[in-house]
Amino acid sequence: MKIILLEDVRKQGKKGDILEVKDGYGAFLIKNKQAVVASKVGVDRLEKENLAKQKEEEKIYQEALQLKEKLSKVELKFSVKTGAMDKVFGSVSPKQIADALKEKGYAIDKKQVKEKEPLSTLGYHQVEIELHKKVHAVVRVNLEK
Protein backbone atom coordinates (compact mmCIF):
# COMPACT_ATOMS: atom_id res chain seq x y z
CA MET A 1 0.00 0.00 0.00
CA LYS A 2 1.29 3.44 -0.88
CA ILE A 3 0.72 6.18 1.70
CA ILE A 4 1.61 9.83 2.26
CA LEU A 5 2.74 10.70 5.78
CA LEU A 6 0.85 13.60 7.38
CA GLU A 7 3.36 13.87 10.25
CA ASP A 8 6.79 12.53 11.16
CA VAL A 9 6.69 8.82 12.01
CA ARG A 10 9.67 7.43 13.88
CA LYS A 11 11.80 5.01 11.85
CA GLN A 12 9.53 5.45 8.81
CA GLY A 13 9.85 8.95 7.44
CA LYS A 14 9.06 12.61 7.69
CA LYS A 15 5.89 14.55 6.95
CA GLY A 16 5.15 14.52 3.23
CA ASP A 17 7.11 11.35 2.41
CA ILE A 18 5.45 8.81 0.13
CA LEU A 19 6.06 5.28 1.42
CA GLU A 20 5.28 1.73 0.40
CA VAL A 21 4.11 -0.15 3.52
CA LYS A 22 2.24 -3.33 4.33
CA ASP A 23 -1.54 -3.04 4.21
CA GLY A 24 -2.07 -3.55 7.96
CA TYR A 25 0.49 -0.93 8.95
CA GLY A 26 -0.88 1.47 6.35
CA ALA A 27 -4.40 1.02 7.73
CA PHE A 28 -3.06 1.64 11.25
CA LEU A 29 -1.37 4.90 10.19
CA ILE A 30 -4.49 6.05 8.31
CA LYS A 31 -6.72 5.23 11.28
CA ASN A 32 -4.45 7.29 13.58
CA LYS A 33 -4.51 10.19 11.11
CA GLN A 34 -0.76 9.94 10.54
CA ALA A 35 -1.11 9.14 6.84
CA VAL A 36 -3.46 9.10 3.86
CA VAL A 37 -3.61 6.79 0.86
CA ALA A 38 -1.30 7.99 -1.90
CA SER A 39 -3.98 8.61 -4.53
CA LYS A 40 -3.64 11.00 -7.44
CA VAL A 41 -5.52 13.69 -5.48
CA GLY A 42 -3.33 13.20 -2.39
CA VAL A 43 -0.11 13.38 -4.40
CA ASP A 44 -1.29 16.54 -6.19
CA ARG A 45 -2.20 18.17 -2.87
CA LEU A 46 1.21 17.22 -1.45
CA GLU A 47 2.97 18.77 -4.46
CA LYS A 48 0.96 21.99 -4.08
CA GLU A 49 1.78 22.17 -0.37
CA ASN A 50 5.47 21.57 -1.08
CA LEU A 51 5.47 24.28 -3.75
CA ALA A 52 3.80 26.76 -1.40
CA LYS A 53 6.25 25.84 1.38
CA GLN A 54 9.16 26.30 -1.04
CA LYS A 55 7.93 29.77 -2.07
CA GLU A 56 7.49 30.79 1.57
CA GLU A 57 10.99 29.53 2.42
CA GLU A 58 12.46 31.49 -0.50
CA LYS A 59 10.65 34.63 0.66
CA ILE A 60 12.03 34.23 4.20
CA TYR A 61 15.51 33.63 2.77
CA GLN A 62 15.38 36.81 0.66
CA GLU A 63 14.18 38.84 3.67
CA ALA A 64 17.07 37.44 5.70
CA LEU A 65 19.54 38.49 3.00
CA GLN A 66 18.15 42.03 3.02
CA LEU A 67 18.35 42.17 6.82
CA LYS A 68 21.95 40.91 6.65
CA GLU A 69 22.84 43.91 4.45
CA LYS A 70 21.32 46.31 6.97
CA LEU A 71 22.91 44.63 9.99
CA SER A 72 26.38 44.70 8.43
CA LYS A 73 26.32 48.50 8.83
CA VAL A 74 25.19 48.44 12.48
CA GLU A 75 27.59 49.16 15.31
CA LEU A 76 26.52 48.71 18.92
CA LYS A 77 28.21 50.53 21.79
CA PHE A 78 28.13 49.35 25.37
CA SER A 79 29.51 51.29 28.32
CA VAL A 80 30.92 48.81 30.80
CA LYS A 81 32.47 49.08 34.22
CA THR A 82 36.14 48.29 34.39
CA GLY A 83 38.59 47.59 37.16
CA ALA A 84 42.35 47.64 37.40
CA MET A 85 44.17 47.43 34.05
CA ASP A 86 40.87 47.98 32.19
CA LYS A 87 39.52 44.54 33.08
CA VAL A 88 35.78 44.42 32.40
CA PHE A 89 33.45 43.34 35.21
CA GLY A 90 31.25 40.60 33.76
CA SER A 91 30.52 40.47 30.05
CA VAL A 92 27.96 41.59 27.49
CA SER A 93 25.32 38.89 27.07
CA PRO A 94 23.40 37.85 23.95
CA LYS A 95 20.24 39.25 25.58
CA GLN A 96 21.85 42.69 25.90
CA ILE A 97 22.90 42.58 22.24
CA ALA A 98 19.40 41.51 21.15
CA ASP A 99 17.83 44.29 23.26
CA ALA A 100 20.17 46.89 21.73
CA LEU A 101 19.24 45.70 18.25
CA LYS A 102 15.53 45.90 19.13
CA GLU A 103 16.04 49.52 20.20
CA LYS A 104 17.46 50.18 16.74
CA GLY A 105 14.41 48.59 15.12
CA TYR A 106 15.60 45.05 14.34
CA ALA A 107 13.53 42.08 15.52
CA ILE A 108 16.31 39.80 16.74
CA ASP A 109 15.87 37.16 19.44
CA LYS A 110 18.64 36.44 21.93
CA LYS A 111 18.81 32.85 20.63
CA GLN A 112 19.87 34.18 17.24
CA VAL A 113 22.97 35.86 18.73
CA LYS A 114 25.88 33.44 18.42
CA GLU A 115 28.82 34.51 20.59
CA LYS A 116 31.95 32.47 20.08
CA GLU A 117 33.28 33.70 23.43
CA PRO A 118 32.00 36.10 26.10
CA LEU A 119 32.54 39.78 25.32
CA SER A 120 34.66 40.70 28.31
CA THR A 121 37.42 42.93 26.92
CA LEU A 122 37.37 46.54 25.81
CA GLY A 123 37.37 47.31 22.11
CA TYR A 124 35.62 46.08 19.00
CA HIS A 125 34.18 42.59 18.65
CA GLN A 126 32.47 40.76 15.79
CA VAL A 127 29.23 39.06 16.83
CA GLU A 128 27.42 36.64 14.54
CA ILE A 129 23.63 36.78 14.21
CA GLU A 130 21.84 33.76 12.72
CA LEU A 131 19.01 35.16 10.60
CA HIS A 132 18.29 31.96 8.71
CA LYS A 133 19.94 28.55 8.68
CA LYS A 134 21.81 29.68 5.54
CA VAL A 135 22.23 33.39 6.37
CA HIS A 136 24.49 34.75 9.11
CA ALA A 137 25.10 38.46 9.67
CA VAL A 138 27.98 40.04 11.55
CA VAL A 139 27.45 43.02 13.87
CA ARG A 140 30.25 45.11 15.34
CA VAL A 141 30.07 45.57 19.09
CA ASN A 142 32.21 48.18 20.83
CA LEU A 143 32.88 47.88 24.57
CA GLU A 144 34.06 51.17 26.10
CA LYS A 145 34.55 52.66 29.57
N, C-alpha and C positions, 0 to 999 in steps of 0.2 A: 504494500500500500504506500502510495506517495502522499506525504503530508507537508504542510508549511507550518513551521513553528511560530506561535504568536508571542512566545516569551522564551527566555533562555532556559534550556533544560540541561541539567548537569550530565556530562559525559555523552551528550547527544549532539548539541549544537546551540547556536545563538538564534535570537529572534530574527525571523525572516529566512532562515535556512530551509531549503527544500530537501527532505530526507526520504529514503526508501526504508520503511520499517515493516515488521511483521504486523499482520492484521490485528491481532489482539492488543499489541502495544499501541498501535495507531488509534484503535478505538478507545483505549484508556486515556491517551493524550487528548483526544477530541472531547471525550466526556468531561475531562477536567479543564476544558477550555484553554489548553496549552497549545493546541494545534487545530488546523482545519485541513480538510481533504484538498490536495493539490489539483483542483480543477482548473479549467481555462480561466474562469472568472477570478478564482483566488490568485492565480499566477499574475494575471493582469493587474489586479489590485495591489499586489506586492510590488510589482514593477513601478506602478504609479507612486506608491508610498516611498520607494527607494529613490525615485527621481526627485520627488518633493524634498526629501531629506537631504539629498545631494545639493540641491539648489540652496537650501537653507544653510548648509554647512559652508558652501562657497561664499554666501553673503556674509556670514560671520567671519570667515577668513579674510575677506576684503576689508571689512570694518577693522579687524585687528591690525592689518597692514597700515591702514590710515592712522590708527591710534599710535602705532609704533613710530611713525614719522613725527607726530606731534610730541610724543614723549622723549624722543631723542634730543629735543631742544630744551627740555625742562632741566632746571637745576634747583635742587632743594638745599636750603641752608638751615642748619640746626645750631643753636647756641647751647653749648654744654659746659658743665662745671668741670674744672680741671684742678688737679692737685700739684704736688711738686713735680718739676720737670715736665710740665704739660701732660700729665697722665690723666686721661678722661675717667671720671667716676661713672661706672656702668657702661652702657652702650645704647645705640639707637636701635630700636626694635622694628620689625616689619610693620607692626601696627602703627607706629609713629610715622613711618614712611607712607603707608597707605592713607592715614589721616591727612598728612600734608598734601598728598596728591588730590584727595577729595576736596580740600580747601581751594585748590587750583582748578577744580572742575572736572577731574578725571575719576570715573567710577572704577576704582581699583580695590580689590579685597586684599586683606593682609596675607591670605594664603597664596596669592599670586606673586608676592614679593619673595624672591629667592636670593637670600644672602648666603654667600659662600662662607663667610666668617663674620663674627659680630663687628659692628662698626664702633671701635673703641679707641681710635687714634684720630688726632686732629688732621685736617686736610681733606682732599678730594677722594671720593670712593666711587666705584662703578657698581651699581646695584641692578640686578637683572629682574625684570618683571615678565612673568609668563602671561601673555595675553590670549594665547591659543596654543594648542599642543605643538603647532609648527611655527609659531611666531613669538619671539622673545625680544623685548625692548630693553634698552639700557638707559638708566637715569643716573645723572651725576648728583652725588650727595656731598655737601661740604659741611664738615664739622669745624666750628670755630668757637673761640672763647666767648 
